[in-house]
Amino acid sequence: MTPRDWQTSTDPHAMLEALFPMRGLDSIEPQTRKSRLYLLACARRSWDVLPGVCRAVLRAAEVAFCDSKTKRELRDAVHPLAEALVLCRGEADDVNDIGHKLVALGHATRDEVRVADDFDPVAWRGVSHLAHAPFEGMTPNYYFIPPELHSPHLLREVFGNPFQRAAPFHPHWRTDTVVNLARHAHATTDFTVLPVLADALQDAGCDRDDVLTHLRADTLHARGCWVLEAILTVP
């Protein structure tokens, strides 16, 4: 895939295949932080159409994985329930059993996760795999999640343009003001501060047009934004 292909593609599965190509049956690699952040951003984009039990699992995933260090106890407690989602077919009894366990763990309320009817099994397959995928230790099979739950825009939001060589992100751009604004945006998802962050970076000497333009763009931003990650992830 060329840098231009990446910027114009509307096929999220093709973009993910370019990022994580399968090299054989034994070539699966550990799932990356960016992959998890992308999947969680997709979930937030489709939040209103997700069943309550999936939302509860995904909220736990956000707490477990969005900080720089994985909260292993939380991950280990919720992962079996996320896996149970993909092992059932959306039958109400199974969904309610998983929901009851999430309530017992304090990750949901009964009214949020309780359902009266079975889900359509095809639709359930997509939403359950989206809820489970962030917990997978290895690179997940993104094709289990239908295209409408993916987002080419969010792929570019989280991964930037990985097929285009970029200038380095200089350490001296990470002033206290820059880091504090980036932490605020990441922690609260208040992305209205991103233009202010762009100004702070420019004041610190940042001359990368791709960075400044991205932060000032009036578009959908997400936790996992490649610029925020560049600021907050110190090599």
Secondary structure, DSSP 8 states (H G I E B T S, - for coil): --HHHHHH---HHHHHHHHS---STT---B--HHHHHHHHHHHHHTGGGS-HHHHHHHHHHHHHHSSSS--HHHHHHHHHHHHHHHHS---HHHHHHHHHHHHHHTS--HHHH--SS---HHHHHHHHHHHHGGG-SB---GGGS-GGGS-HHHHHHHH--TTS------GGG--HHHHHHHHHHHHH--GGGHHHHHHHHHHTT---HHHHHHHH--S---TT-HHHHHHH---
